[in-house]
Amino acid sequence: MSAVTLRSHDGTRIVAETVGEGPVTFVVAHGLTGHRRRAGVRLVTQWLSQYGRVVVFDQRGHGESGGTCTLAFREPMDLDVVCTWEIGRAHV
């Protein structure tokens, strides 16, 4: 596992980590009361890592990420920055 700190489009700190390797990448986004280290999220992450690379992240206001939860108003920006980072990393 390797963790990375990203910045969402509005400057919010987003912490993500990667697990596994493979030709396919899965991005796991937790639910409203979650974070990337919760047991259920960790279980899904480990299961998916059998089949490829997994990127799991803490949405704003959760876990190690900064900011405040906006009840899905700004959280799509968090997902976007994680996906953009992964796509850029995969094409290096």
PDB file of N, CA, C and O in Angstrom:
ATOM      1  N   MET A   1       0.841  -1.190   0.000  1.00  0.00           N
ATOM      2  CA  MET A   1       0.000   0.000   0.000  1.00  0.00           C
ATOM      3  C   MET A   1       0.880   1.245   0.000  1.00  0.00           C
ATOM      4  O   MET A   1       1.873   1.331   0.722  1.00  0.00           O
ATOM      5  N   SER A   2       0.496   2.177  -0.807  1.00  0.00           N
ATOM      6  CA  SER A   2       1.205   3.446  -0.787  1.00  0.00           C
ATOM      7  C   SER A   2       0.179   4.564  -0.775  1.00  0.00           C
ATOM      8  O   SER A   2      -0.761   4.562  -1.570  1.00  0.00           O
ATOM      9  N   ALA A   3       0.359   5.513   0.122  1.00  0.00           N
ATOM     10  CA  ALA A   3      -0.590   6.621   0.260  1.00  0.00           C
ATOM     11  C   ALA A   3      -0.067   7.845  -0.483  1.00  0.00           C
ATOM     12  O   ALA A   3       1.140   8.034  -0.632  1.00  0.00           O
ATOM     13  N   VAL A   4      -1.000   8.667  -0.942  1.00  0.00           N
ATOM     14  CA  VAL A   4      -0.657   9.897  -1.641  1.00  0.00           C
ATOM     15  C   VAL A   4      -1.650  10.967  -1.195  1.00  0.00           C
ATOM     16  O   VAL A   4      -2.815  10.678  -0.922  1.00  0.00           O
ATOM     17  N   THR A   5      -1.172  12.196  -1.127  1.00  0.00           N
ATOM     18  CA  THR A   5      -2.040  13.320  -0.812  1.00  0.00           C
ATOM     19  C   THR A   5      -2.273  14.113  -2.089  1.00  0.00           C
ATOM     20  O   THR A   5      -1.331  14.544  -2.753  1.00  0.00           O
ATOM     21  N   LEU A   6      -3.534  14.295  -2.414  1.00  0.00           N
ATOM     22  CA  LEU A   6      -3.929  15.031  -3.615  1.00  0.00           C
ATOM     23  C   LEU A   6      -4.674  16.291  -3.201  1.00  0.00           C
ATOM     24  O   LEU A   6      -5.030  16.447  -2.032  1.00  0.00           O
ATOM     25  N   ARG A   7      -4.908  17.173  -4.131  1.00  0.00           N
ATOM     26  CA  ARG A   7      -5.703  18.377  -3.881  1.00  0.00           C
ATOM     27  C   ARG A   7      -6.901  18.372  -4.812  1.00  0.00           C
ATOM     28  O   ARG A   7      -6.753  18.291  -6.031  1.00  0.00           O
ATOM     29  N   SER A   8      -8.085  18.459  -4.230  1.00  0.00           N
ATOM     30  CA  SER A   8      -9.297  18.558  -5.023  1.00  0.00           C
ATOM     31  C   SER A   8      -9.303  19.906  -5.748  1.00  0.00           C
ATOM     32  O   SER A   8      -8.470  20.765  -5.456  1.00  0.00           O
ATOM     33  N   HIS A   9     -10.208  20.097  -6.665  1.00  0.00           N
ATOM     34  CA  HIS A   9     -10.236  21.315  -7.482  1.00  0.00           C
ATOM     35  C   HIS A   9     -10.422  22.582  -6.652  1.00  0.00           C
ATOM     36  O   HIS A   9     -10.047  23.669  -7.091  1.00  0.00           O
ATOM     37  N   ASP A  10     -10.993  22.454  -5.466  1.00  0.00           N
ATOM     38  CA  ASP A  10     -11.152  23.626  -4.597  1.00  0.00           C
ATOM     39  C   ASP A  10     -10.063  23.709  -3.531  1.00  0.00           C
ATOM     40  O   ASP A  10     -10.168  24.509  -2.602  1.00  0.00           O
ATOM     41  N   GLY A  11      -9.016  22.886  -3.657  1.00  0.00           N
ATOM     42  CA  GLY A  11      -7.876  22.928  -2.750  1.00  0.00           C
ATOM     43  C   GLY A  11      -7.973  22.012  -1.548  1.00  0.00           C
ATOM     44  O   GLY A  11      -7.040  21.977  -0.745  1.00  0.00           O
ATOM     45  N   THR A  12      -9.044  21.276  -1.385  1.00  0.00           N
ATOM     46  CA  THR A  12      -9.207  20.376  -0.246  1.00  0.00           C
ATOM     47  C   THR A  12      -8.226  19.212  -0.353  1.00  0.00           C
ATOM     48  O   THR A  12      -8.074  18.614  -1.418  1.00  0.00           O
ATOM     49  N   ARG A  13      -7.566  18.898   0.756  1.00  0.00           N
ATOM     50  CA  ARG A  13      -6.614  17.787   0.813  1.00  0.00           C
ATOM     51  C   ARG A  13      -7.379  16.466   0.792  1.00  0.00           C
ATOM     52  O   ARG A  13      -8.272  16.243   1.610  1.00  0.00           O
ATOM     53  N   ILE A  14      -7.021  15.590  -0.151  1.00  0.00           N
ATOM     54  CA  ILE A  14      -7.634  14.277  -0.289  1.00  0.00           C
ATOM     55  C   ILE A  14      -6.528  13.230  -0.173  1.00  0.00           C
ATOM     56  O   ILE A  14      -5.544  13.272  -0.912  1.00  0.00           O
ATOM     57  N   VAL A  15      -6.695  12.298   0.754  1.00  0.00           N
ATOM     58  CA  VAL A  15      -5.710  11.240   0.950  1.00  0.00           C
ATOM     59  C   VAL A  15      -6.234   9.960   0.301  1.00  0.00           C
ATOM     60  O   VAL A  15      -7.358   9.526   0.556  1.00  0.00           O
ATOM     61  N   ALA A  16      -5.395   9.374  -0.540  1.00  0.00           N
ATOM     62  CA  ALA A  16      -5.743   8.142  -1.251  1.00  0.00           C
ATOM     63  C   ALA A  16      -4.615   7.134  -1.062  1.00  0.00           C
ATOM     64  O   ALA A  16      -3.486   7.505  -0.742  1.00  0.00           O
ATOM     65  N   GLU A  17      -4.927   5.880  -1.261  1.00  0.00           N
ATOM     66  CA  GLU A  17      -3.887   4.864  -1.248  1.00  0.00           C
ATOM     67  C   GLU A  17      -4.190   3.830  -2.309  1.00  0.00           C
ATOM     68  O   GLU A  17      -5.323   3.701  -2.773  1.00  0.00           O
ATOM     69  N   THR A  18      -3.165   3.101  -2.683  1.00  0.00           N
ATOM     70  CA  THR A  18      -3.305   2.069  -3.706  1.00  0.00           C
ATOM     71  C   THR A  18      -2.971   0.712  -3.108  1.00  0.00           C
ATOM     72  O   THR A  18      -2.136   0.592  -2.211  1.00  0.00           O
ATOM     73  N   VAL A  19      -3.639  -0.294  -3.624  1.00  0.00           N
ATOM     74  CA  VAL A  19      -3.415  -1.667  -3.190  1.00  0.00           C
ATOM     75  C   VAL A  19      -3.415  -2.532  -4.440  1.00  0.00           C
ATOM     76  O   VAL A  19      -4.262  -2.358  -5.317  1.00  0.00           O
ATOM     77  N   GLY A  20      -2.474  -3.459  -4.529  1.00  0.00           N
ATOM     78  CA  GLY A  20      -2.456  -4.407  -5.633  1.00  0.00           C
ATOM     79  C   GLY A  20      -1.945  -3.822  -6.928  1.00  0.00           C
ATOM     80  O   GLY A  20      -1.646  -2.632  -7.027  1.00  0.00           O
ATOM     81  N   GLU A  21      -1.852  -4.687  -7.912  1.00  0.00           N
ATOM     82  CA  GLU A  21      -1.414  -4.311  -9.257  1.00  0.00           C
ATOM     83  C   GLU A  21      -2.178  -5.151 -10.256  1.00  0.00           C
ATOM     84  O   GLU A  21      -2.731  -6.196  -9.911  1.00  0.00           O
ATOM     85  N   GLY A  22      -2.207  -4.705 -11.462  1.00  0.00           N
ATOM     86  CA  GLY A  22      -2.854  -5.473 -12.516  1.00  0.00           C
ATOM     87  C   GLY A  22      -3.278  -4.602 -13.665  1.00  0.00           C
ATOM     88  O   GLY A  22      -3.102  -3.385 -13.633  1.00  0.00           O
ATOM     89  N   PRO A  23      -3.840  -5.224 -14.686  1.00  0.00           N
ATOM     90  CA  PRO A  23      -4.205  -4.495 -15.899  1.00  0.00           C
ATOM     91  C   PRO A  23      -5.471  -3.658 -15.758  1.00  0.00           C
ATOM     92  O   PRO A  23      -5.761  -2.831 -16.624  1.00  0.00           O
ATOM     93  N   VAL A  24      -6.220  -3.854 -14.697  1.00  0.00           N
ATOM     94  CA  VAL A  24      -7.451  -3.105 -14.486  1.00  0.00           C
ATOM     95  C   VAL A  24      -7.336  -2.349 -13.168  1.00  0.00           C
ATOM     96  O   VAL A  24      -6.677  -2.816 -12.238  1.00  0.00           O
ATOM     97  N   THR A  25      -7.974  -1.186 -13.083  1.00  0.00           N
ATOM     98  CA  THR A  25      -7.960  -0.399 -11.854  1.00  0.00           C
ATOM     99  C   THR A  25      -9.383  -0.175 -11.385  1.00  0.00           C
ATOM    100  O   THR A  25     -10.266   0.171 -12.171  1.00  0.00           O
ATOM    101  N   PHE A  26      -9.593  -0.377 -10.092  1.00  0.00           N
ATOM    102  CA  PHE A  26     -10.864  -0.104  -9.439  1.00  0.00           C
ATOM    103  C   PHE A  26     -10.676   1.103  -8.539  1.00  0.00           C
ATOM    104  O   PHE A  26      -9.649   1.219  -7.871  1.00  0.00           O
ATOM    105  N   VAL A  27     -11.650   2.005  -8.511  1.00  0.00           N
ATOM    106  CA  VAL A  27     -11.625   3.129  -7.580  1.00  0.00           C
ATOM    107  C   VAL A  27     -12.767   2.914  -6.601  1.00  0.00           C
ATOM    108  O   VAL A  27     -13.924   2.779  -7.000  1.00  0.00           O
ATOM    109  N   VAL A  28     -12.433   2.882  -5.319  1.00  0.00           N
ATOM    110  CA  VAL A  28     -13.422   2.634  -4.268  1.00  0.00           C
ATOM    111  C   VAL A  28     -13.695   3.927  -3.525  1.00  0.00           C
ATOM    112  O   VAL A  28     -12.781   4.547  -2.980  1.00  0.00           O
ATOM    113  N   ALA A  29     -14.955   4.329  -3.506  1.00  0.00           N
ATOM    114  CA  ALA A  29     -15.390   5.516  -2.758  1.00  0.00           C
ATOM    115  C   ALA A  29     -16.319   5.044  -1.639  1.00  0.00           C
ATOM    116  O   ALA A  29     -17.304   4.351  -1.895  1.00  0.00           O
ATOM    117  N   HIS A  30     -16.009   5.415  -0.421  1.00  0.00           N
ATOM    118  CA  HIS A  30     -16.806   4.991   0.729  1.00  0.00           C
ATOM    119  C   HIS A  30     -18.133   5.745   0.798  1.00  0.00           C
ATOM    120  O   HIS A  30     -18.342   6.733   0.094  1.00  0.00           O
ATOM    121  N   GLY A  31     -19.010   5.263   1.650  1.00  0.00           N
ATOM    122  CA  GLY A  31     -20.306   5.905   1.851  1.00  0.00           C
ATOM    123  C   GLY A  31     -20.223   7.099   2.785  1.00  0.00           C
ATOM    124  O   GLY A  31     -19.136   7.499   3.202  1.00  0.00           O
ATOM    125  N   LEU A  32     -21.363   7.659   3.106  1.00  0.00           N
ATOM    126  CA  LEU A  32     -21.461   8.907   3.862  1.00  0.00           C
ATOM    127  C   LEU A  32     -20.771   8.857   5.221  1.00  0.00           C
ATOM    128  O   LEU A  32     -20.159   9.844   5.628  1.00  0.00           O
ATOM    129  N   THR A  33     -20.853   7.752   5.922  1.00  0.00           N
ATOM    130  CA  THR A  33     -20.261   7.679   7.268  1.00  0.00           C
ATOM    131  C   THR A  33     -18.946   6.923   7.282  1.00  0.00           C
ATOM    132  O   THR A  33     -18.465   6.545   8.350  1.00  0.00           O
ATOM    133  N   GLY A  34     -18.360   6.697   6.129  1.00  0.00           N
ATOM    134  CA  GLY A  34     -17.167   5.864   6.052  1.00  0.00           C
ATOM    135  C   GLY A  34     -15.862   6.617   5.932  1.00  0.00           C
ATOM    136  O   GLY A  34     -15.807   7.845   5.997  1.00  0.00           O
ATOM    137  N   HIS A  35     -14.823   5.841   5.754  1.00  0.00           N
ATOM    138  CA  HIS A  35     -13.483   6.295   5.406  1.00  0.00           C
ATOM    139  C   HIS A  35     -12.737   5.080   4.889  1.00  0.00           C
ATOM    140  O   HIS A  35     -13.212   3.956   5.054  1.00  0.00           O
ATOM    141  N   ARG A  36     -11.586   5.274   4.271  1.00  0.00           N
ATOM    142  CA  ARG A  36     -10.912   4.186   3.577  1.00  0.00           C
ATOM    143  C   ARG A  36     -10.416   3.079   4.492  1.00  0.00           C
ATOM    144  O   ARG A  36     -10.124   1.982   4.015  1.00  0.00           O
ATOM    145  N   ARG A  37     -10.313   3.329   5.780  1.00  0.00           N
ATOM    146  CA  ARG A  37      -9.796   2.313   6.700  1.00  0.00           C
ATOM    147  C   ARG A  37     -10.879   1.582   7.490  1.00  0.00           C
ATOM    148  O   ARG A  37     -10.567   0.743   8.336  1.00  0.00           O
ATOM    149  N   ARG A  38     -12.127   1.887   7.226  1.00  0.00           N
ATOM    150  CA  ARG A  38     -13.221   1.147   7.884  1.00  0.00           C
ATOM    151  C   ARG A  38     -13.195  -0.297   7.428  1.00  0.00           C
ATOM    152  O   ARG A  38     -12.786  -0.600   6.307  1.00  0.00           O
ATOM    153  N   ALA A  39     -13.631  -1.177   8.297  1.00  0.00           N
ATOM    154  CA  ALA A  39     -13.544  -2.612   8.030  1.00  0.00           C
ATOM    155  C   ALA A  39     -14.205  -3.014   6.708  1.00  0.00           C
ATOM    156  O   ALA A  39     -13.615  -3.765   5.930  1.00  0.00           O
ATOM    157  N   GLY A  40     -15.403  -2.531   6.449  1.00  0.00           N
ATOM    158  CA  GLY A  40     -16.097  -2.908   5.220  1.00  0.00           C
ATOM    159  C   GLY A  40     -15.401  -2.409   3.970  1.00  0.00           C
ATOM    160  O   GLY A  40     -15.311  -3.127   2.974  1.00  0.00           O
ATOM    161  N   VAL A  41     -14.909  -1.184   4.019  1.00  0.00           N
ATOM    162  CA  VAL A  41     -14.185  -0.615   2.875  1.00  0.00           C
ATOM    163  C   VAL A  41     -12.891  -1.386   2.661  1.00  0.00           C
ATOM    164  O   VAL A  41     -12.525  -1.695   1.527  1.00  0.00           O
ATOM    165  N   ARG A  42     -12.207  -1.692   3.742  1.00  0.00           N
ATOM    166  CA  ARG A  42     -10.950  -2.451   3.667  1.00  0.00           C
ATOM    167  C   ARG A  42     -11.207  -3.843   3.080  1.00  0.00           C
ATOM    168  O   ARG A  42     -10.415  -4.329   2.274  1.00  0.00           O
ATOM    169  N   LEU A  43     -12.301  -4.479   3.478  1.00  0.00           N
ATOM    170  CA  LEU A  43     -12.641  -5.808   2.970  1.00  0.00           C
ATOM    171  C   LEU A  43     -12.865  -5.781   1.453  1.00  0.00           C
ATOM    172  O   LEU A  43     -12.341  -6.629   0.731  1.00  0.00           O
ATOM    173  N   VAL A  44     -13.633  -4.817   0.982  1.00  0.00           N
ATOM    174  CA  VAL A  44     -13.880  -4.673  -0.459  1.00  0.00           C
ATOM    175  C   VAL A  44     -12.575  -4.379  -1.193  1.00  0.00           C
ATOM    176  O   VAL A  44     -12.316  -4.937  -2.260  1.00  0.00           O
ATOM    177  N   THR A  45     -11.758  -3.504  -0.620  1.00  0.00           N
ATOM    178  CA  THR A  45     -10.477  -3.147  -1.236  1.00  0.00           C
ATOM    179  C   THR A  45      -9.585  -4.370  -1.385  1.00  0.00           C
ATOM    180  O   THR A  45      -9.013  -4.597  -2.452  1.00  0.00           O
ATOM    181  N   GLN A  46      -9.462  -5.159  -0.324  1.00  0.00           N
ATOM    182  CA  GLN A  46      -8.617  -6.356  -0.374  1.00  0.00           C
ATOM    183  C   GLN A  46      -9.155  -7.379  -1.376  1.00  0.00           C
ATOM    184  O   GLN A  46      -8.379  -8.010  -2.095  1.00  0.00           O
ATOM    185  N   TRP A  47     -10.459  -7.544  -1.426  1.00  0.00           N
ATOM    186  CA  TRP A  47     -11.054  -8.493  -2.361  1.00  0.00           C
ATOM    187  C   TRP A  47     -10.783  -8.070  -3.802  1.00  0.00           C
ATOM    188  O   TRP A  47     -10.367  -8.885  -4.625  1.00  0.00           O
ATOM    189  N   LEU A  48     -11.021  -6.788  -4.104  1.00  0.00           N
ATOM    190  CA  LEU A  48     -10.786  -6.302  -5.460  1.00  0.00           C
ATOM    191  C   LEU A  48      -9.315  -6.372  -5.854  1.00  0.00           C
ATOM    192  O   LEU A  48      -9.000  -6.550  -7.030  1.00  0.00           O
ATOM    193  N   SER A  49      -8.408  -6.232  -4.880  1.00  0.00           N
ATOM    194  CA  SER A  49      -6.975  -6.230  -5.191  1.00  0.00           C
ATOM    195  C   SER A  49      -6.503  -7.579  -5.721  1.00  0.00           C
ATOM    196  O   SER A  49      -5.399  -7.672  -6.258  1.00  0.00           O
ATOM    197  N   GLN A  50      -7.307  -8.617  -5.584  1.00  0.00           N
ATOM    198  CA  GLN A  50      -6.969  -9.911  -6.185  1.00  0.00           C
ATOM    199  C   GLN A  50      -7.054  -9.857  -7.700  1.00  0.00           C
ATOM    200  O   GLN A  50      -6.464 -10.686  -8.392  1.00  0.00           O
ATOM    201  N   TYR A  51      -7.795  -8.869  -8.219  1.00  0.00           N
ATOM    202  CA  TYR A  51      -8.075  -8.795  -9.639  1.00  0.00           C
ATOM    203  C   TYR A  51      -7.424  -7.603 -10.336  1.00  0.00           C
ATOM    204  O   TYR A  51      -7.485  -7.497 -11.561  1.00  0.00           O
ATOM    205  N   GLY A  52      -6.810  -6.716  -9.579  1.00  0.00           N
ATOM    206  CA  GLY A  52      -6.162  -5.560 -10.181  1.00  0.00           C
ATOM    207  C   GLY A  52      -5.778  -4.529  -9.140  1.00  0.00           C
ATOM    208  O   GLY A  52      -5.816  -4.786  -7.937  1.00  0.00           O
ATOM    209  N   ARG A  53      -5.414  -3.379  -9.619  1.00  0.00           N
ATOM    210  CA  ARG A  53      -5.016  -2.263  -8.765  1.00  0.00           C
ATOM    211  C   ARG A  53      -6.275  -1.603  -8.198  1.00  0.00           C
ATOM    212  O   ARG A  53      -7.269  -1.436  -8.905  1.00  0.00           O
ATOM    213  N   VAL A  54      -6.224  -1.234  -6.927  1.00  0.00           N
ATOM    214  CA  VAL A  54      -7.351  -0.568  -6.278  1.00  0.00           C
ATOM    215  C   VAL A  54      -6.875   0.773  -5.733  1.00  0.00           C
ATOM    216  O   VAL A  54      -5.848   0.851  -5.059  1.00  0.00           O
ATOM    217  N   VAL A  55      -7.620   1.810  -6.026  1.00  0.00           N
ATOM    218  CA  VAL A  55      -7.374   3.124  -5.442  1.00  0.00           C
ATOM    219  C   VAL A  55      -8.555   3.406  -4.518  1.00  0.00           C
ATOM    220  O   VAL A  55      -9.705   3.421  -4.956  1.00  0.00           O
ATOM    221  N   VAL A  56      -8.266   3.627  -3.252  1.00  0.00           N
ATOM    222  CA  VAL A  56      -9.300   3.910  -2.261  1.00  0.00           C
ATOM    223  C   VAL A  56      -8.927   5.221  -1.588  1.00  0.00           C
ATOM    224  O   VAL A  56      -7.750   5.470  -1.329  1.00  0.00           O
ATOM    225  N   PHE A  57      -9.911   6.058  -1.301  1.00  0.00           N
ATOM    226  CA  PHE A  57      -9.595   7.388  -0.779  1.00  0.00           C
ATOM    227  C   PHE A  57     -10.602   7.809   0.279  1.00  0.00           C
ATOM    228  O   PHE A  57     -11.717   7.293   0.361  1.00  0.00           O
ATOM    229  N   ASP A  58     -10.162   8.767   1.085  1.00  0.00           N
ATOM    230  CA  ASP A  58     -11.045   9.398   2.064  1.00  0.00           C
ATOM    231  C   ASP A  58     -11.651  10.631   1.415  1.00  0.00           C
ATOM    232  O   ASP A  58     -10.930  11.528   0.979  1.00  0.00           O
ATOM    233  N   GLN A  59     -12.967  10.675   1.351  1.00  0.00           N
ATOM    234  CA  GLN A  59     -13.619  11.861   0.828  1.00  0.00           C
ATOM    235  C   GLN A  59     -13.489  13.000   1.840  1.00  0.00           C
ATOM    236  O   GLN A  59     -13.216  12.765   3.017  1.00  0.00           O
ATOM    237  N   ARG A  60     -13.680  14.206   1.384  1.00  0.00           N
ATOM    238  CA  ARG A  60     -13.542  15.391   2.241  1.00  0.00           C
ATOM    239  C   ARG A  60     -14.338  15.235   3.537  1.00  0.00           C
ATOM    240  O   ARG A  60     -15.477  14.768   3.543  1.00  0.00           O
ATOM    241  N   GLY A  61     -13.699  15.643   4.627  1.00  0.00           N
ATOM    242  CA  GLY A  61     -14.349  15.579   5.925  1.00  0.00           C
ATOM    243  C   GLY A  61     -14.345  14.195   6.550  1.00  0.00           C
ATOM    244  O   GLY A  61     -14.982  13.989   7.583  1.00  0.00           O
ATOM    245  N   HIS A  62     -13.648  13.250   5.953  1.00  0.00           N
ATOM    246  CA  HIS A  62     -13.611  11.877   6.452  1.00  0.00           C
ATOM    247  C   HIS A  62     -12.173  11.395   6.526  1.00  0.00           C
ATOM    248  O   HIS A  62     -11.321  11.821   5.746  1.00  0.00           O
ATOM    249  N   GLY A  63     -11.912  10.497   7.476  1.00  0.00           N
ATOM    250  CA  GLY A  63     -10.585   9.896   7.584  1.00  0.00           C
ATOM    251  C   GLY A  63      -9.494  10.938   7.674  1.00  0.00           C
ATOM    252  O   GLY A  63      -9.566  11.857   8.489  1.00  0.00           O
ATOM    253  N   GLU A  64      -8.489  10.796   6.839  1.00  0.00           N
ATOM    254  CA  GLU A  64      -7.332  11.695   6.865  1.00  0.00           C
ATOM    255  C   GLU A  64      -7.450  12.876   5.906  1.00  0.00           C
ATOM    256  O   GLU A  64      -6.562  13.729   5.869  1.00  0.00           O
ATOM    257  N   SER A  65      -8.515  12.937   5.142  1.00  0.00           N
ATOM    258  CA  SER A  65      -8.682  14.059   4.215  1.00  0.00           C
ATOM    259  C   SER A  65      -9.155  15.304   4.952  1.00  0.00           C
ATOM    260  O   SER A  65      -9.725  15.211   6.039  1.00  0.00           O
ATOM    261  N   GLY A  66      -8.922  16.447   4.369  1.00  0.00           N
ATOM    262  CA  GLY A  66      -9.317  17.708   4.981  1.00  0.00           C
ATOM    263  C   GLY A  66     -10.728  18.101   4.595  1.00  0.00           C
ATOM    264  O   GLY A  66     -11.468  17.329   3.986  1.00  0.00           O
ATOM    265  N   GLY A  67     -11.077  19.300   4.959  1.00  0.00           N
ATOM    266  CA  GLY A  67     -12.366  19.852   4.577  1.00  0.00           C
ATOM    267  C   GLY A  67     -13.520  19.354   5.424  1.00  0.00           C
ATOM    268  O   GLY A  67     -13.336  18.730   6.469  1.00  0.00           O
ATOM    269  N   THR A  68     -14.697  19.645   4.948  1.00  0.00           N
ATOM    270  CA  THR A  68     -15.936  19.295   5.629  1.00  0.00           C
ATOM    271  C   THR A  68     -16.848  18.581   4.643  1.00  0.00           C
ATOM    272  O   THR A  68     -16.925  18.951   3.471  1.00  0.00           O
ATOM    273  N   CYS A  69     -17.526  17.571   5.118  1.00  0.00           N
ATOM    274  CA  CYS A  69     -18.490  16.857   4.283  1.00  0.00           C
ATOM    275  C   CYS A  69     -19.557  17.834   3.785  1.00  0.00           C
ATOM    276  O   CYS A  69     -20.083  18.638   4.555  1.00  0.00           O
ATOM    277  N   THR A  70     -19.869  17.757   2.493  1.00  0.00           N
ATOM    278  CA  THR A  70     -20.889  18.640   1.912  1.00  0.00           C
ATOM    279  C   THR A  70     -22.115  17.852   1.447  1.00  0.00           C
ATOM    280  O   THR A  70     -22.910  18.348   0.648  1.00  0.00           O
ATOM    281  N   LEU A  71     -22.263  16.632   1.946  1.00  0.00           N
ATOM    282  CA  LEU A  71     -23.413  15.784   1.615  1.00  0.00           C
ATOM    283  C   LEU A  71     -23.598  15.628   0.110  1.00  0.00           C
ATOM    284  O   LEU A  71     -24.702  15.780  -0.414  1.00  0.00           O
ATOM    285  N   ALA A  72     -22.510  15.326  -0.569  1.00  0.00           N
ATOM    286  CA  ALA A  72     -22.460  15.009  -1.999  1.00  0.00           C
ATOM    287  C   ALA A  72     -22.473  16.229  -2.929  1.00  0.00           C
ATOM    288  O   ALA A  72     -22.569  16.063  -4.145  1.00  0.00           O
ATOM    289  N   PHE A  73     -22.379  17.443  -2.389  1.00  0.00           N
ATOM    290  CA  PHE A  73     -22.315  18.619  -3.245  1.00  0.00           C
ATOM    291  C   PHE A  73     -20.933  18.757  -3.887  1.00  0.00           C
ATOM    292  O   PHE A  73     -20.836  18.923  -5.103  1.00  0.00           O
ATOM    293  N   ARG A  74     -19.867  18.690  -3.089  1.00  0.00           N
ATOM    294  CA  ARG A  74     -18.511  18.849  -3.614  1.00  0.00           C
ATOM    295  C   ARG A  74     -17.731  17.528  -3.698  1.00  0.00           C
ATOM    296  O   ARG A  74     -16.645  17.501  -4.277  1.00  0.00           O
ATOM    297  N   GLU A  75     -18.249  16.461  -3.147  1.00  0.00           N
ATOM    298  CA  GLU A  75     -17.548  15.183  -3.157  1.00  0.00           C
ATOM    299  C   GLU A  75     -17.242  14.653  -4.560  1.00  0.00           C
ATOM    300  O   GLU A  75     -16.237  13.960  -4.722  1.00  0.00           O
ATOM    301  N   PRO A  76     -18.049  14.941  -5.577  1.00  0.00           N
ATOM    302  CA  PRO A  76     -17.658  14.503  -6.928  1.00  0.00           C
ATOM    303  C   PRO A  76     -16.297  15.070  -7.360  1.00  0.00           C
ATOM    304  O   PRO A  76     -15.601  14.441  -8.156  1.00  0.00           O
ATOM    305  N   MET A  77     -15.911  16.238  -6.852  1.00  0.00           N
ATOM    306  CA  MET A  77     -14.588  16.784  -7.164  1.00  0.00           C
ATOM    307  C   MET A  77     -13.491  15.902  -6.591  1.00  0.00           C
ATOM    308  O   MET A  77     -12.423  15.759  -7.185  1.00  0.00           O
ATOM    309  N   ASP A  78     -13.763  15.308  -5.428  1.00  0.00           N
ATOM    310  CA  ASP A  78     -12.779  14.414  -4.808  1.00  0.00           C
ATOM    311  C   ASP A  78     -12.570  13.181  -5.683  1.00  0.00           C
ATOM    312  O   ASP A  78     -11.438  12.783  -5.958  1.00  0.00           O
ATOM    313  N   LEU A  79     -13.670  12.590  -6.110  1.00  0.00           N
ATOM    314  CA  LEU A  79     -13.603  11.428  -6.993  1.00  0.00           C
ATOM    315  C   LEU A  79     -12.900  11.788  -8.296  1.00  0.00           C
ATOM    316  O   LEU A  79     -12.099  11.002  -8.803  1.00  0.00           O
ATOM    317  N   ASP A  80     -13.186  12.951  -8.835  1.00  0.00           N
ATOM    318  CA  ASP A  80     -12.570  13.387 -10.084  1.00  0.00           C
ATOM    319  C   ASP A  80     -11.057  13.513  -9.960  1.00  0.00           C
ATOM    320  O   ASP A  80     -10.326  13.068 -10.845  1.00  0.00           O
ATOM    321  N   VAL A  81     -10.580  14.113  -8.876  1.00  0.00           N
ATOM    322  CA  VAL A  81      -9.135  14.287  -8.730  1.00  0.00           C
ATOM    323  C   VAL A  81      -8.435  12.946  -8.549  1.00  0.00           C
ATOM    324  O   VAL A  81      -7.320  12.759  -9.036  1.00  0.00           O
ATOM    325  N   VAL A  82      -9.077  12.015  -7.857  1.00  0.00           N
ATOM    326  CA  VAL A  82      -8.490  10.686  -7.680  1.00  0.00           C
ATOM    327  C   VAL A  82      -8.411   9.956  -9.023  1.00  0.00           C
ATOM    328  O   VAL A  82      -7.380   9.372  -9.355  1.00  0.00           O
ATOM    329  N   CYS A  83      -9.490   9.992  -9.783  1.00  0.00           N
ATOM    330  CA  CYS A  83      -9.499   9.330 -11.094  1.00  0.00           C
ATOM    331  C   CYS A  83      -8.506   9.982 -12.053  1.00  0.00           C
ATOM    332  O   CYS A  83      -7.810   9.283 -12.789  1.00  0.00           O
ATOM    333  N   THR A  84      -8.435  11.294 -12.052  1.00  0.00           N
ATOM    334  CA  THR A  84      -7.491  12.010 -12.911  1.00  0.00           C
ATOM    335  C   THR A  84      -6.057  11.658 -12.550  1.00  0.00           C
ATOM    336  O   THR A  84      -5.226  11.446 -13.433  1.00  0.00           O
ATOM    337  N   TRP A  85      -5.763  11.594 -11.248  1.00  0.00           N
ATOM    338  CA  TRP A  85      -4.423  11.208 -10.788  1.00  0.00           C
ATOM    339  C   TRP A  85      -4.093   9.792 -11.252  1.00  0.00           C
ATOM    340  O   TRP A  85      -2.995   9.546 -11.752  1.00  0.00           O
ATOM    341  N   GLU A  86      -5.019   8.872 -11.095  1.00  0.00           N
ATOM    342  CA  GLU A  86      -4.773   7.486 -11.477  1.00  0.00           C
ATOM    343  C   GLU A  86      -4.574   7.350 -12.985  1.00  0.00           C
ATOM    344  O   GLU A  86      -3.686   6.616 -13.419  1.00  0.00           O
ATOM    345  N   ILE A  87      -5.366   8.027 -13.779  1.00  0.00           N
ATOM    346  CA  ILE A  87      -5.218   7.971 -15.224  1.00  0.00           C
ATOM    347  C   ILE A  87      -3.850   8.523 -15.631  1.00  0.00           C
ATOM    348  O   ILE A  87      -3.174   7.942 -16.480  1.00  0.00           O
ATOM    349  N   GLY A  88      -3.444   9.637 -15.031  1.00  0.00           N
ATOM    350  CA  GLY A  88      -2.139  10.212 -15.323  1.00  0.00           C
ATOM    351  C   GLY A  88      -0.992   9.302 -14.916  1.00  0.00           C
ATOM    352  O   GLY A  88       0.011   9.200 -15.622  1.00  0.00           O
ATOM    353  N   ARG A  89      -1.145   8.644 -13.779  1.00  0.00           N
ATOM    354  CA  ARG A  89      -0.115   7.725 -13.290  1.00  0.00           C
ATOM    355  C   ARG A  89      -0.008   6.500 -14.187  1.00  0.00           C
ATOM    356  O   ARG A  89       1.088   5.993 -14.429  1.00  0.00           O
ATOM    357  N   ALA A  90      -1.137   6.031 -14.675  1.00  0.00           N
ATOM    358  CA  ALA A  90      -1.152   4.825 -15.507  1.00  0.00           C
ATOM    359  C   ALA A  90      -0.527   5.054 -16.874  1.00  0.00           C
ATOM    360  O   ALA A  90      -0.098   4.098 -17.520  1.00  0.00           O
ATOM    361  N   HIS A  91      -0.467   6.298 -17.328  1.00  0.00           N
ATOM    362  CA  HIS A  91       0.065   6.581 -18.654  1.00  0.00           C
ATOM    363  C   HIS A  91       1.480   7.128 -18.625  1.00  0.00           C
ATOM    364  O   HIS A  91       1.965   7.659 -19.625  1.00  0.00           O
ATOM    365  N   VAL A  92       2.146   7.001 -17.481  1.00  0.00           N
ATOM    366  CA  VAL A  92       3.528   7.509 -17.382  1.00  0.00           C
ATOM    367  C   VAL A  92       4.483   6.465 -17.889  1.00  0.00           C
ATOM    368  O   VAL A  92       5.694   6.687 -17.894  1.00  0.00           O
TER     369      VAL A  92
END
